Amino acid sequence: MEATAKILIIDDEPDNFDVIDALLDREGYELSYVSNGKEAMALLKVFHPDVILLDVMMPQMNGIEFCQQFKSNSRWKHIPIIMVTALNSKEDLSQCIAVGADDFISKPVNGTELRSRVRSMLRIKQQYDSLQEALQLREDLSNMIVHDLRNPLTSVILAAEMLRVGSLSPERIHQKSNQILAAGQQLQSMIDSLLLMAKLDSGKLVLQCTDVDISELCLSAALDFQALVNHKHLELVTDLPQIGGSIKLDRHLFRRVIDNLLSNAIKFTKPNTKIVLHADYLAPGKVKIQVADSGPGVKEELRQVIFEKYEIGSFKKAASQIGLGLAFCKMTVEAHGGKIKVESNQPQGAIFTVEI
């Protein structure tokens, strides 16, 4: 925080700025100076300070008037203000506190005291910024979960309503039952991924690594998705090594990685096209898994962003949210010491590659 912190100094005496500039010279702050409160108000439109050093006695708009106006604005009230003052009476200091001042430093300014108080206020500002970021992430996460859960839940409700009304042929009843089952499995997968991500993020989840046959694991996933693939009129092609090889993985977690990649491919692939699940052993203890689709692909600028927790990639209007699936994949793959990436699948689509 301190390496890039921005400090605004408001003082009608240029010599005072020179003193503060010299005292903070080695701290690496970005300093900006204005001579009165009105200039400061104009500067705040383009300069966003982390701390303000404010002289109390100034013409036009004194420090108390500026502080009162500044702290009454919801955009700025969280920014700490240190009053630089020659005032000594308790009444004067009480007035500064009443209008929102966060700290004081007396003239003549002592270098050690100035640096300590600035660092203290920067810590407060950093804590506020971290809290705001956490609150924003929680709001984004809540919105994402609501959106992602709504689609399969709507599918369950509509299919159940059609079954309740009756007069469906046995074939349609079977079709709607499969639709409910597939949507229910999707809901369960989302909830499980969310819980596992929370454990991974907190460091409370310990990998249970065993010898895993990657071909057997991929075939199992492909078989479980076959009903959904058929429902979407897609073709799922597997290109796998012979059964018998092995690599140490957490079977449960890594199966969920494959599930999420397949689910993502199915979600964005148009009917009557194919998805390819490829795996191969690159060397002893090293494996590569790829899921290739012929969907709209991933734009260059989104190829890193989509793996970040709580980020949202906009690929097409009909399915703009990717939810937590890819973030979960990244966290799990990296927990295994591997890496994940996405690239273009010529002539159209995307290839997600995992290397462990």
C-alpha positions, 0 to 999 in steps of 0.5 A: 500500500505505502509504495504507491500511496497518494497523499494530498497536502493542502496548505497555503504556505508553499514552504510547509509543503517543501518541509513535508516533501523533504520529511516524506522523501524516502517513503515512496509516496505520490505527493500532490499539493494545493494551496487552498480547500477550493483547489482541493475540491477541484483536484479531487475530480481527477486525483484520489488520495489515500490520505490528506494532510490538511492545514487548519488556518487557510484563507477562503476555505479553512481546514475545518470548513474543507473537512466538514464539506469533504467528510459529508460526501459519501465518496470521500468520507472514508479517506483519512484526514490528518490536521496539521495545526498550530492550535492547542486549545481543547475546544479547537481540537474538539471542533476538528474532531466534530467535522470528521478529522481522523488525526492531528499533528502539531506545527512545527512538524516532526519527521518521525511523528509525521511518518508514523501518523501517515503510516497509521492512516494508510493502514486504516485506509487499506483495511477499509479498501480490503473490506469494500473489496470483500463486500463487492466480491461477496455481492458478485458471488451472490449474484453469480450463484443466483444466476447459475442456479436459476437455469437448472432450477427453472428446467426442473420446474418446467419439466415437473409441471409438464409431468403434472399436467399429464397427457404425455406419451411414454417417450415424452415422460421419459424425456422429461424425467431425464431432463429433471435428473440432469438439471438436478445433477447440475445443481448438485455439482454447482453446490459441491463445487462451491463448498469445495472452493471454500475449503480450497481457498481457506486451506482446510482441504487436504488432497487425498492423492492416490494412483488414478488411471486417467483413462478410466476417470475420463471414460467414467465422466464421459459416460455420466454426461452421455444423457445430457450430450444426447439431450443437447444433440451433441457428439462426445468423442473420447481420445484416451490412452490405453487403460492401465496407466496411472498418476497420483491425483485426488480422484474426487477433486480431479473428476470434478475438474473434468466434469466442469470442463465438460459441462462448460463445453456442453453449455456453449456448444451448438447442437449437431457439433462435437466435443472432444475429450483428450488425455495422454501421459506426457511422461511418468507422473505427468498427464495432459487433459484437453476438452475441445468444443466448437462453440463461440470460443474465448476472446483473447482478453478473457483467456486469463480473466475467466479462471479468476474467482468470481469473474464473469466472462461474456461469451454470448447473450444466451449464456453469459455467465460461467459461474464458479466452474473454471475458478474451481478448476484453476484452484484444484489444478494449481493445488496439484502443482499443475496449470490450466489454460484456454486457446482457440480451437480452429476453425471455431471453438475453444480448447481447455488444457490441463497439465499435471 
